[in-house]
Amino acid sequence: MLKKEYNSFYSTQEFANAIGVHKNTVIRWDNEGRLKPHHKDRHGYRYYSQEQVTEFLRGGM
């Protein structure tokens, strides 16, 4: 798993790598409303928190 510093976020690709799925799967889950990013920047890029990684890996999502 990737190690991130406090207050930093995972890009979609980094999040996908951390949870073991393809980037397009994460994007599809967002589009379906199954998994929302922590936030999106003004360009629409998705960002995920360490807490989301941890919750997913524990089976909470």
PQR file of N, CA, C, O and H, with PARSE charges and radii, in Angstrom:
ATOM      1  N   MET A   1       0.850  -1.174   0.000 -0.4000 1.5000
ATOM      2  CA  MET A   1       0.000   0.000   0.000 -0.0000 2.0000
ATOM      3  C   MET A   1       0.896   1.237   0.000  0.5500 1.7000
ATOM      4  O   MET A   1       1.985   1.237   0.573 -0.5500 1.4000
ATOM      5  N   LEU A   2       0.410   2.289  -0.655 -0.4000 1.5000
ATOM      6  CA  LEU A   2       1.148   3.539  -0.679 -0.0000 2.0000
ATOM      7  C   LEU A   2       1.048   4.231   0.672  0.5500 1.7000
ATOM      8  O   LEU A   2       0.019   4.153   1.343 -0.5500 1.4000
ATOM      9  H   LEU A   2      -0.476   2.289  -1.120  0.4000 1.0000
ATOM     10  N   LYS A   3       2.096   4.892   1.058 -0.4000 1.5000
ATOM     11  CA  LYS A   3       2.094   5.607   2.334 -0.0000 2.0000
ATOM     12  C   LYS A   3       2.013   7.099   2.036  0.5500 1.7000
ATOM     13  O   LYS A   3       2.857   7.639   1.322 -0.5500 1.4000
ATOM     14  H   LYS A   3       2.933   4.955   0.513  0.4000 1.0000
ATOM     15  N   LYS A   4       1.006   7.760   2.579 -0.4000 1.5000
ATOM     16  CA  LYS A   4       0.805   9.175   2.333 -0.0000 2.0000
ATOM     17  C   LYS A   4       0.966   9.946   3.635  0.5500 1.7000
ATOM     18  O   LYS A   4       0.664   9.445   4.718 -0.5500 1.4000
ATOM     19  H   LYS A   4       0.319   7.321   3.159  0.4000 1.0000
ATOM     20  N   GLU A   5       1.449  11.173   3.502 -0.4000 1.5000
ATOM     21  CA  GLU A   5       1.582  12.036   4.665 -0.0000 2.0000
ATOM     22  C   GLU A   5       0.217  12.604   5.040  0.5500 1.7000
ATOM     23  O   GLU A   5      -0.711  12.616   4.230 -0.5500 1.4000
ATOM     24  H   GLU A   5       1.695  11.580   2.622  0.4000 1.0000
ATOM     25  N   TYR A   6       0.111  13.069   6.270 -0.4000 1.5000
ATOM     26  CA  TYR A   6      -1.118  13.696   6.752 -0.0000 2.0000
ATOM     27  C   TYR A   6      -1.483  14.853   5.832  0.5500 1.7000
ATOM     28  O   TYR A   6      -0.604  15.585   5.377 -0.5500 1.4000
ATOM     29  H   TYR A   6       0.865  13.059   6.928  0.4000 1.0000
ATOM     30  N   ASN A   7      -2.764  15.023   5.557 -0.4000 1.5000
ATOM     31  CA  ASN A   7      -3.300  16.084   4.708 -0.0000 2.0000
ATOM     32  C   ASN A   7      -2.952  15.935   3.235  0.5500 1.7000
ATOM     33  O   ASN A   7      -3.144  16.882   2.472 -0.5500 1.4000
ATOM     34  H   ASN A   7      -3.478  14.429   5.927  0.4000 1.0000
ATOM     35  N   SER A   8      -2.456  14.803   2.814 -0.4000 1.5000
ATOM     36  CA  SER A   8      -2.280  14.595   1.387 -0.0000 2.0000
ATOM     37  C   SER A   8      -3.294  13.552   0.949  0.5500 1.7000
ATOM     38  O   SER A   8      -3.809  12.788   1.765 -0.5500 1.4000
ATOM     39  H   SER A   8      -2.300  14.034   3.433  0.4000 1.0000
ATOM     40  N   PHE A   9      -3.570  13.531  -0.320 -0.4000 1.5000
ATOM     41  CA  PHE A   9      -4.617  12.678  -0.836 -0.0000 2.0000
ATOM     42  C   PHE A   9      -4.102  11.831  -1.988  0.5500 1.7000
ATOM     43  O   PHE A   9      -3.105  12.159  -2.631 -0.5500 1.4000
ATOM     44  H   PHE A   9      -3.152  14.152  -0.982  0.4000 1.0000
ATOM     45  N   TYR A  10      -4.801  10.744  -2.228 -0.4000 1.5000
ATOM     46  CA  TYR A  10      -4.482   9.847  -3.329 -0.0000 2.0000
ATOM     47  C   TYR A  10      -5.200  10.315  -4.591  0.5500 1.7000
ATOM     48  O   TYR A  10      -6.382  10.654  -4.546 -0.5500 1.4000
ATOM     49  H   TYR A  10      -5.610  10.478  -1.705  0.4000 1.0000
ATOM     50  N   SER A  11      -4.496  10.335  -5.703 -0.4000 1.5000
ATOM     51  CA  SER A  11      -5.148  10.540  -6.987 -0.0000 2.0000
ATOM     52  C   SER A  11      -5.953   9.284  -7.294  0.5500 1.7000
ATOM     53  O   SER A  11      -5.849   8.289  -6.577 -0.5500 1.4000
ATOM     54  H   SER A  11      -3.535  10.060  -5.740  0.4000 1.0000
ATOM     55  N   THR A  12      -6.742   9.323  -8.339 -0.4000 1.5000
ATOM     56  CA  THR A  12      -7.525   8.144  -8.712 -0.0000 2.0000
ATOM     57  C   THR A  12      -6.614   6.955  -8.988  0.5500 1.7000
ATOM     58  O   THR A  12      -6.897   5.843  -8.542 -0.5500 1.4000
ATOM     59  H   THR A  12      -6.826  10.131  -8.922  0.4000 1.0000
ATOM     60  N   GLN A  13      -5.526   7.177  -9.718 -0.4000 1.5000
ATOM     61  CA  GLN A  13      -4.597   6.090 -10.040 -0.0000 2.0000
ATOM     62  C   GLN A  13      -3.935   5.546  -8.777  0.5500 1.7000
ATOM     63  O   GLN A  13      -3.824   4.331  -8.614 -0.5500 1.4000
ATOM     64  H   GLN A  13      -5.296   8.080 -10.080  0.4000 1.0000
ATOM     65  N   GLU A  14      -3.498   6.421  -7.892 -0.4000 1.5000
ATOM     66  CA  GLU A  14      -2.862   5.984  -6.645 -0.0000 2.0000
ATOM     67  C   GLU A  14      -3.848   5.213  -5.770  0.5500 1.7000
ATOM     68  O   GLU A  14      -3.493   4.195  -5.175 -0.5500 1.4000
ATOM     69  H   GLU A  14      -3.588   7.408  -8.024  0.4000 1.0000
ATOM     70  N   PHE A  15      -5.086   5.700  -5.693 -0.4000 1.5000
ATOM     71  CA  PHE A  15      -6.112   5.014  -4.905 -0.0000 2.0000
ATOM     72  C   PHE A  15      -6.376   3.629  -5.484  0.5500 1.7000
ATOM     73  O   PHE A  15      -6.449   2.645  -4.748 -0.5500 1.4000
ATOM     74  H   PHE A  15      -5.374   6.527  -6.177  0.4000 1.0000
ATOM     75  N   ALA A  16      -6.519   3.557  -6.801 -0.4000 1.5000
ATOM     76  CA  ALA A  16      -6.759   2.267  -7.464 -0.0000 2.0000
ATOM     77  C   ALA A  16      -5.618   1.299  -7.178  0.5500 1.7000
ATOM     78  O   ALA A  16      -5.862   0.133  -6.868 -0.5500 1.4000
ATOM     79  H   ALA A  16      -6.461   4.356  -7.399  0.4000 1.0000
ATOM     80  N   ASN A  17      -4.389   1.759  -7.278 -0.4000 1.5000
ATOM     81  CA  ASN A  17      -3.232   0.905  -6.988 -0.0000 2.0000
ATOM     82  C   ASN A  17      -3.255   0.430  -5.536  0.5500 1.7000
ATOM     83  O   ASN A  17      -2.959  -0.731  -5.253 -0.5500 1.4000
ATOM     84  H   ASN A  17      -4.190   2.706  -7.530  0.4000 1.0000
ATOM     85  N   ALA A  18      -3.606   1.328  -4.624 -0.4000 1.5000
ATOM     86  CA  ALA A  18      -3.597   0.994  -3.201 -0.0000 2.0000
ATOM     87  C   ALA A  18      -4.631  -0.074  -2.851  0.5500 1.7000
ATOM     88  O   ALA A  18      -4.408  -0.886  -1.954 -0.5500 1.4000
ATOM     89  H   ALA A  18      -3.847   2.271  -4.854  0.4000 1.0000
ATOM     90  N   ILE A  19      -5.773  -0.072  -3.566 -0.4000 1.5000
ATOM     91  CA  ILE A  19      -6.826  -1.040  -3.244 -0.0000 2.0000
ATOM     92  C   ILE A  19      -6.842  -2.223  -4.202  0.5500 1.7000
ATOM     93  O   ILE A  19      -7.628  -3.154  -4.023 -0.5500 1.4000
ATOM     94  H   ILE A  19      -5.955   0.588  -4.295  0.4000 1.0000
ATOM     95  N   GLY A  20      -5.985  -2.198  -5.212 -0.4000 1.5000
ATOM     96  CA  GLY A  20      -5.835  -3.349  -6.087 -0.0000 2.0000
ATOM     97  C   GLY A  20      -6.859  -3.484  -7.198  0.5500 1.7000
ATOM     98  O   GLY A  20      -7.208  -4.597  -7.592 -0.5500 1.4000
ATOM     99  H   GLY A  20      -5.347  -1.442  -5.357  0.4000 1.0000
ATOM    100  N   VAL A  21      -7.346  -2.355  -7.708 -0.4000 1.5000
ATOM    101  CA  VAL A  21      -8.264  -2.391  -8.842 -0.0000 2.0000
ATOM    102  C   VAL A  21      -7.747  -1.447  -9.926  0.5500 1.7000
ATOM    103  O   VAL A  21      -6.802  -0.690  -9.706 -0.5500 1.4000
ATOM    104  H   VAL A  21      -7.063  -1.451  -7.388  0.4000 1.0000
ATOM    105  N   HIS A  22      -8.378  -1.502 -11.093 -0.4000 1.5000
ATOM    106  CA  HIS A  22      -8.006  -0.622 -12.198 -0.0000 2.0000
ATOM    107  C   HIS A  22      -8.591   0.775 -11.963  0.5500 1.7000
ATOM    108  O   HIS A  22      -9.649   0.923 -11.352 -0.5500 1.4000
ATOM    109  H   HIS A  22      -9.146  -2.117 -11.272  0.4000 1.0000
ATOM    110  N   LYS A  23      -7.894   1.778 -12.450 -0.4000 1.5000
ATOM    111  CA  LYS A  23      -8.341   3.166 -12.326 -0.0000 2.0000
ATOM    112  C   LYS A  23      -9.757   3.346 -12.871  0.5500 1.7000
ATOM    113  O   LYS A  23     -10.561   4.062 -12.275 -0.5500 1.4000
ATOM    114  H   LYS A  23      -7.034   1.657 -12.945  0.4000 1.0000
ATOM    115  N   ASN A  24     -10.066   2.706 -13.990 -0.4000 1.5000
ATOM    116  CA  ASN A  24     -11.399   2.844 -14.581 -0.0000 2.0000
ATOM    117  C   ASN A  24     -12.492   2.277 -13.683  0.5500 1.7000
ATOM    118  O   ASN A  24     -13.635   2.732 -13.732 -0.5500 1.4000
ATOM    119  H   ASN A  24      -9.413   2.124 -14.474  0.4000 1.0000
ATOM    120  N   THR A  25     -12.151   1.295 -12.869 -0.4000 1.5000
ATOM    121  CA  THR A  25     -13.121   0.739 -11.924 -0.0000 2.0000
ATOM    122  C   THR A  25     -13.487   1.786 -10.883  0.5500 1.7000
ATOM    123  O   THR A  25     -14.660   1.945 -10.546 -0.5500 1.4000
ATOM    124  H   THR A  25     -11.222   0.926 -12.829  0.4000 1.0000
ATOM    125  N   VAL A  26     -12.492   2.496 -10.374 -0.4000 1.5000
ATOM    126  CA  VAL A  26     -12.741   3.550  -9.378 -0.0000 2.0000
ATOM    127  C   VAL A  26     -13.610   4.647  -9.992  0.5500 1.7000
ATOM    128  O   VAL A  26     -14.543   5.129  -9.350 -0.5500 1.4000
ATOM    129  H   VAL A  26     -11.539   2.366 -10.648  0.4000 1.0000
ATOM    130  N   ILE A  27     -13.312   5.043 -11.225 -0.4000 1.5000
ATOM    131  CA  ILE A  27     -14.099   6.072 -11.907 -0.0000 2.0000
ATOM    132  C   ILE A  27     -15.535   5.584 -12.114  0.5500 1.7000
ATOM    133  O   ILE A  27     -16.484   6.341 -11.910 -0.5500 1.4000
ATOM    134  H   ILE A  27     -12.554   4.651 -11.747  0.4000 1.0000
ATOM    135  N   ARG A  28     -15.694   4.331 -12.514 -0.4000 1.5000
ATOM    136  CA  ARG A  28     -17.033   3.770 -12.704 -0.0000 2.0000
ATOM    137  C   ARG A  28     -17.804   3.771 -11.394  0.5500 1.7000
ATOM    138  O   ARG A  28     -18.976   4.145 -11.369 -0.5500 1.4000
ATOM    139  H   ARG A  28     -14.923   3.715 -12.679  0.4000 1.0000
ATOM    140  N   TRP A  29     -17.154   3.351 -10.287 -0.4000 1.5000
ATOM    141  CA  TRP A  29     -17.814   3.352  -8.986 -0.0000 2.0000
ATOM    142  C   TRP A  29     -18.287   4.747  -8.606  0.5500 1.7000
ATOM    143  O   TRP A  29     -19.372   4.905  -8.047 -0.5500 1.4000
ATOM    144  H   TRP A  29     -16.202   3.047 -10.307  0.4000 1.0000
ATOM    145  N   ASP A  30     -17.480   5.758  -8.906 -0.4000 1.5000
ATOM    146  CA  ASP A  30     -17.886   7.134  -8.629 -0.0000 2.0000
ATOM    147  C   ASP A  30     -19.106   7.487  -9.476  0.5500 1.7000
ATOM    148  O   ASP A  30     -20.087   8.021  -8.956 -0.5500 1.4000
ATOM    149  H   ASP A  30     -16.598   5.630  -9.360  0.4000 1.0000
ATOM    150  N   ASN A  31     -19.055   7.200 -10.753 -0.4000 1.5000
ATOM    151  CA  ASN A  31     -20.166   7.523 -11.648 -0.0000 2.0000
ATOM    152  C   ASN A  31     -21.456   6.807 -11.248  0.5500 1.7000
ATOM    153  O   ASN A  31     -22.548   7.334 -11.460 -0.5500 1.4000
ATOM    154  H   ASN A  31     -18.259   6.767 -11.175  0.4000 1.0000
ATOM    155  N   GLU A  32     -21.335   5.625 -10.678 -0.4000 1.5000
ATOM    156  CA  GLU A  32     -22.496   4.857 -10.222 -0.0000 2.0000
ATOM    157  C   GLU A  32     -22.959   5.259  -8.818  0.5500 1.7000
ATOM    158  O   GLU A  32     -24.015   4.819  -8.361 -0.5500 1.4000
ATOM    159  H   GLU A  32     -20.448   5.197 -10.505  0.4000 1.0000
ATOM    160  N   GLY A  33     -22.170   6.093  -8.138 -0.4000 1.5000
ATOM    161  CA  GLY A  33     -22.510   6.516  -6.786 -0.0000 2.0000
ATOM    162  C   GLY A  33     -22.113   5.525  -5.712  0.5500 1.7000
ATOM    163  O   GLY A  33     -22.526   5.668  -4.561 -0.5500 1.4000
ATOM    164  H   GLY A  33     -21.313   6.450  -8.509  0.4000 1.0000
ATOM    165  N   ARG A  34     -21.319   4.521  -6.060 -0.4000 1.5000
ATOM    166  CA  ARG A  34     -20.915   3.487  -5.101 -0.0000 2.0000
ATOM    167  C   ARG A  34     -19.734   3.914  -4.240  0.5500 1.7000
ATOM    168  O   ARG A  34     -19.584   3.441  -3.114 -0.5500 1.4000
ATOM    169  H   ARG A  34     -20.984   4.404  -6.995  0.4000 1.0000
ATOM    170  N   LEU A  35     -18.906   4.797  -4.755 -0.4000 1.5000
ATOM    171  CA  LEU A  35     -17.711   5.248  -4.035 -0.0000 2.0000
ATOM    172  C   LEU A  35     -17.428   6.681  -4.449  0.5500 1.7000
ATOM    173  O   LEU A  35     -17.056   6.934  -5.595 -0.5500 1.4000
ATOM    174  H   LEU A  35     -19.029   5.182  -5.670  0.4000 1.0000
ATOM    175  N   LYS A  36     -17.595   7.605  -3.544 -0.4000 1.5000
ATOM    176  CA  LYS A  36     -17.359   9.008  -3.854 -0.0000 2.0000
ATOM    177  C   LYS A  36     -15.969   9.419  -3.382  0.5500 1.7000
ATOM    178  O   LYS A  36     -15.526   8.999  -2.314 -0.5500 1.4000
ATOM    179  H   LYS A  36     -17.897   7.400  -2.613  0.4000 1.0000
ATOM    180  N   PRO A  37     -15.282  10.236  -4.173 -0.5600 1.5000
ATOM    181  CA  PRO A  37     -13.975  10.736  -3.730  0.2800 2.0000
ATOM    182  C   PRO A  37     -14.143  11.674  -2.538  0.5500 1.7000
ATOM    183  O   PRO A  37     -15.223  12.215  -2.300 -0.5500 1.4000
ATOM    184  N   HIS A  38     -13.062  11.853  -1.803 -0.4000 1.5000
ATOM    185  CA  HIS A  38     -13.066  12.810  -0.691 -0.0000 2.0000
ATOM    186  C   HIS A  38     -13.424  14.186  -1.231  0.5500 1.7000
ATOM    187  O   HIS A  38     -14.230  14.907  -0.642 -0.5500 1.4000
ATOM    188  H   HIS A  38     -12.184  11.414  -1.996  0.4000 1.0000
ATOM    189  N   HIS A  39     -12.812  14.544  -2.369 -0.4000 1.5000
ATOM    190  CA  HIS A  39     -13.132  15.802  -3.030 -0.0000 2.0000
ATOM    191  C   HIS A  39     -12.651  15.758  -4.477  0.5500 1.7000
ATOM    192  O   HIS A  39     -11.871  14.891  -4.869 -0.5500 1.4000
ATOM    193  H   HIS A  39     -12.158  13.958  -2.847  0.4000 1.0000
ATOM    194  N   LYS A  40     -13.138  16.712  -5.253 -0.4000 1.5000
ATOM    195  CA  LYS A  40     -12.676  16.924  -6.620 -0.0000 2.0000
ATOM    196  C   LYS A  40     -12.131  18.342  -6.691  0.5500 1.7000
ATOM    197  O   LYS A  40     -12.683  19.260  -6.083 -0.5500 1.4000
ATOM    198  H   LYS A  40     -13.772  17.417  -4.935  0.4000 1.0000
ATOM    199  N   ASP A  41     -11.044  18.516  -7.439 -0.4000 1.5000
ATOM    200  CA  ASP A  41     -10.498  19.866  -7.580 -0.0000 2.0000
ATOM    201  C   ASP A  41     -11.262  20.620  -8.676  0.5500 1.7000
ATOM    202  O   ASP A  41     -12.203  20.085  -9.262 -0.5500 1.4000
ATOM    203  H   ASP A  41     -10.596  17.771  -7.933  0.4000 1.0000
ATOM    204  N   ARG A  42     -10.862  21.831  -8.942 -0.4000 1.5000
ATOM    205  CA  ARG A  42     -11.593  22.669  -9.896 -0.0000 2.0000
ATOM    206  C   ARG A  42     -11.549  22.133 -11.316  0.5500 1.7000
ATOM    207  O   ARG A  42     -12.337  22.550 -12.165 -0.5500 1.4000
ATOM    208  H   ARG A  42     -10.097  22.266  -8.467  0.4000 1.0000
ATOM    209  N   HIS A  43     -10.627  21.204 -11.580 -0.4000 1.5000
ATOM    210  CA  HIS A  43     -10.534  20.586 -12.894 -0.0000 2.0000
ATOM    211  C   HIS A  43     -11.303  19.274 -12.973  0.5500 1.7000
ATOM    212  O   HIS A  43     -11.364  18.651 -14.032 -0.5500 1.4000
ATOM    213  H   HIS A  43      -9.987  20.864 -10.891  0.4000 1.0000
ATOM    214  N   GLY A  44     -11.889  18.854 -11.856 -0.4000 1.5000
ATOM    215  CA  GLY A  44     -12.668  17.627 -11.819 -0.0000 2.0000
ATOM    216  C   GLY A  44     -11.875  16.387 -11.446  0.5500 1.7000
ATOM    217  O   GLY A  44     -12.409  15.278 -11.474 -0.5500 1.4000
ATOM    218  H   GLY A  44     -11.839  19.361 -10.995  0.4000 1.0000
ATOM    219  N   TYR A  45     -10.594  16.563 -11.093 -0.4000 1.5000
ATOM    220  CA  TYR A  45      -9.788  15.415 -10.682 -0.0000 2.0000
ATOM    221  C   TYR A  45     -10.245  14.933  -9.319  0.5500 1.7000
ATOM    222  O   TYR A  45     -10.493  15.731  -8.414 -0.5500 1.4000
ATOM    223  H   TYR A  45     -10.161  17.464 -11.070  0.4000 1.0000
ATOM    224  N   ARG A  46     -10.354  13.623  -9.182 -0.4000 1.5000
ATOM    225  CA  ARG A  46     -10.816  13.005  -7.943 -0.0000 2.0000
ATOM    226  C   ARG A  46      -9.641  12.768  -6.996  0.5500 1.7000
ATOM    227  O   ARG A  46      -8.541  12.426  -7.429 -0.5500 1.4000
ATOM    228  H   ARG A  46     -10.153  12.975  -9.917  0.4000 1.0000
ATOM    229  N   TYR A  47      -9.892  12.954  -5.688 -0.4000 1.5000
ATOM    230  CA  TYR A  47      -8.883  12.695  -4.670 -0.0000 2.0000
ATOM    231  C   TYR A  47      -9.516  11.926  -3.521  0.5500 1.7000
ATOM    232  O   TYR A  47     -10.642  12.201  -3.108 -0.5500 1.4000
ATOM    233  H   TYR A  47     -10.786  13.231  -5.336  0.4000 1.0000
ATOM    234  N   TYR A  48      -8.758  10.951  -3.015 -0.4000 1.5000
ATOM    235  CA  TYR A  48      -9.236  10.045  -1.975 -0.0000 2.0000
ATOM    236  C   TYR A  48      -8.326  10.145  -0.761  0.5500 1.7000
ATOM    237  O   TYR A  48      -7.128  10.400  -0.886 -0.5500 1.4000
ATOM    238  H   TYR A  48      -7.843  10.728  -3.351  0.4000 1.0000
ATOM    239  N   SER A  49      -8.912   9.943   0.416 -0.4000 1.5000
ATOM    240  CA  SER A  49      -8.162  10.061   1.668 -0.0000 2.0000
ATOM    241  C   SER A  49      -7.592   8.708   2.099  0.5500 1.7000
ATOM    242  O   SER A  49      -8.014   7.656   1.620 -0.5500 1.4000
ATOM    243  H   SER A  49      -9.885   9.736   0.518  0.4000 1.0000
ATOM    244  N   GLN A  50      -6.639   8.763   3.001 -0.4000 1.5000
ATOM    245  CA  GLN A  50      -6.093   7.542   3.599 -0.0000 2.0000
ATOM    246  C   GLN A  50      -7.195   6.777   4.319  0.5500 1.7000
ATOM    247  O   GLN A  50      -7.207   5.547   4.307 -0.5500 1.4000
ATOM    248  H   GLN A  50      -6.296   9.618   3.390  0.4000 1.0000
ATOM    249  N   GLU A  51      -8.108   7.489   4.938 -0.4000 1.5000
ATOM    250  CA  GLU A  51      -9.220   6.834   5.631 -0.0000 2.0000
ATOM    251  C   GLU A  51     -10.064   6.022   4.657  0.5500 1.7000
ATOM    252  O   GLU A  51     -10.531   4.938   5.006 -0.5500 1.4000
ATOM    253  H   GLU A  51      -8.098   8.489   4.949  0.4000 1.0000
ATOM    254  N   GLN A  52     -10.265   6.526   3.443 -0.4000 1.5000
ATOM    255  CA  GLN A  52     -11.026   5.783   2.443 -0.0000 2.0000
ATOM    256  C   GLN A  52     -10.287   4.519   2.019  0.5500 1.7000
ATOM    257  O   GLN A  52     -10.909   3.475   1.823 -0.5500 1.4000
ATOM    258  H   GLN A  52      -9.885   7.407   3.160  0.4000 1.0000
ATOM    259  N   VAL A  53      -8.974   4.604   1.878 -0.4000 1.5000
ATOM    260  CA  VAL A  53      -8.172   3.422   1.548 -0.0000 2.0000
ATOM    261  C   VAL A  53      -8.333   2.380   2.653  0.5500 1.7000
ATOM    262  O   VAL A  53      -8.627   1.214   2.387 -0.5500 1.4000
ATOM    263  H   VAL A  53      -8.469   5.452   2.038  0.4000 1.0000
ATOM    264  N   THR A  54      -8.139   2.815   3.881 -0.4000 1.5000
ATOM    265  CA  THR A  54      -8.229   1.916   5.027 -0.0000 2.0000
ATOM    266  C   THR A  54      -9.611   1.285   5.123  0.5500 1.7000
ATOM    267  O   THR A  54      -9.731   0.078   5.330 -0.5500 1.4000
ATOM    268  H   THR A  54      -7.900   3.762   4.097  0.4000 1.0000
ATOM    269  N   GLU A  55     -10.649   2.092   4.974 -0.4000 1.5000
ATOM    270  CA  GLU A  55     -12.018   1.571   5.059 -0.0000 2.0000
ATOM    271  C   GLU A  55     -12.280   0.557   3.945  0.5500 1.7000
ATOM    272  O   GLU A  55     -12.889  -0.484   4.188 -0.5500 1.4000
ATOM    273  H   GLU A  55     -10.551   3.073   4.806  0.4000 1.0000
ATOM    274  N   PHE A  56     -11.830   0.852   2.739 -0.4000 1.5000
ATOM    275  CA  PHE A  56     -12.044  -0.081   1.644 -0.0000 2.0000
ATOM    276  C   PHE A  56     -11.338  -1.411   1.904  0.5500 1.7000
ATOM    277  O   PHE A  56     -11.915  -2.482   1.712 -0.5500 1.4000
ATOM    278  H   PHE A  56     -11.335   1.698   2.541  0.4000 1.0000
ATOM    279  N   LEU A  57     -10.093  -1.329   2.339 -0.4000 1.5000
ATOM    280  CA  LEU A  57      -9.323  -2.557   2.575 -0.0000 2.0000
ATOM    281  C   LEU A  57      -9.882  -3.385   3.735  0.5500 1.7000
ATOM    282  O   LEU A  57      -9.658  -4.594   3.794 -0.5500 1.4000
ATOM    283  H   LEU A  57      -9.624  -0.459   2.495  0.4000 1.0000
ATOM    284  N   ARG A  58     -10.588  -2.761   4.631 -0.4000 1.5000
ATOM    285  CA  ARG A  58     -11.244  -3.472   5.739 -0.0000 2.0000
ATOM    286  C   ARG A  58     -12.612  -4.015   5.334  0.5500 1.7000
ATOM    287  O   ARG A  58     -13.283  -4.674   6.128 -0.5500 1.4000
ATOM    288  H   ARG A  58     -10.771  -1.779   4.583  0.4000 1.0000
ATOM    289  N   GLY A  59     -13.022  -3.739   4.099 -0.4000 1.5000
ATOM    290  CA  GLY A  59     -14.297  -4.248   3.606 -0.0000 2.0000
ATOM    291  C   GLY A  59     -15.473  -3.358   3.896  0.5500 1.7000
ATOM    292  O   GLY A  59     -16.618  -3.801   3.804 -0.5500 1.4000
ATOM    293  H   GLY A  59     -12.477  -3.204   3.454  0.4000 1.0000
ATOM    294  N   GLY A  60     -15.222  -2.107   4.248 -0.4000 1.5000
ATOM    295  CA  GLY A  60     -16.297  -1.213   4.623 -0.0000 2.0000
ATOM    296  C   GLY A  60     -16.968  -0.476   3.478  0.5500 1.7000
ATOM    297  O   GLY A  60     -17.943   0.242   3.698 -0.5500 1.4000
ATOM    298  H   GLY A  60     -14.292  -1.747   4.323  0.4000 1.0000
ATOM    299  N   MET A  61     -16.472  -0.637   2.272 -0.4000 1.5000
ATOM    300  CA  MET A  61     -17.092   0.083   1.146 -0.0000 2.0000
ATOM    301  C   MET A  61     -17.688  -0.891   0.179  0.5500 1.7000
ATOM    302  O   MET A  61     -18.256  -0.485  -0.835 -0.5500 1.4000
ATOM    303  H   MET A  61     -15.680  -1.220   2.093  0.4000 1.0000
TER
END
